[in-house]
Amino acid sequence: MAAKPKLSFYDVKSKKKFETDTYSVRQKGTRFFAVAKSQSGPHECWRVLGAEQAKKLK
């Protein structure tokens, strides 16, 4: 299995950006999101993905 590309996320609680390749792709309704664990706490950071991008990352 090929390594996932790094995506950048913005942590709203700590107000900092970070990059990671450990995330999951989730679907809510018709929207797709990349979800990563925050580097500064126990919460999750969500990033909106396009349908084509989500298809490539799954």
N, C-alpha and C positions, 0 to 999 in steps of 0.2 A: 504494500500500500504506500502510495506517495505521501510525502510529508505535506502537511497543510501549510498554505502560505500564511505569513504573519498578517494580522489585521490590527488596525489601531482602534482603541476604545477610549472613551472619555468617562472618567469616574466623576459623577456629579457630586458625590458626597465629599471627596477630597479635592475636587476641582483640578484634577491632573489627567493628562493623557498618558497612555501606555500602549505598548505593542505586545502581542502574544500570539502564539500558534496553538494554545490550548483553549479551545472554545468548542461549543456545540452549536449546530444549526437547528433552530426551532421554528415551528409554524404556528401562528395564532390567527385563526380565520384565514384570510387570503394573503396575509403579510408574512414575510420571512425575517428572522432575526438571528444574529450571531450573539451568543451569550457566553461571557467569560467571568470567572471569579475575580473580584477586585484584588489588587495587590496590596491595598491598604486596609482591608477589613473583610468581614464575612459575607458581605453583600455581593450581588451580581451586577454586571454592567452589560447593557443590551445595545446592540448596534443594528440598525435597519439594513436589510439586504434586498437587492432586486431579485426577481424570480430567477433570472439567468445565473446570477452570481451564486445564489443559494443552491441551484442545481449542480453547479460545478464543485461547490464545497462539500456537498453531502457525501 
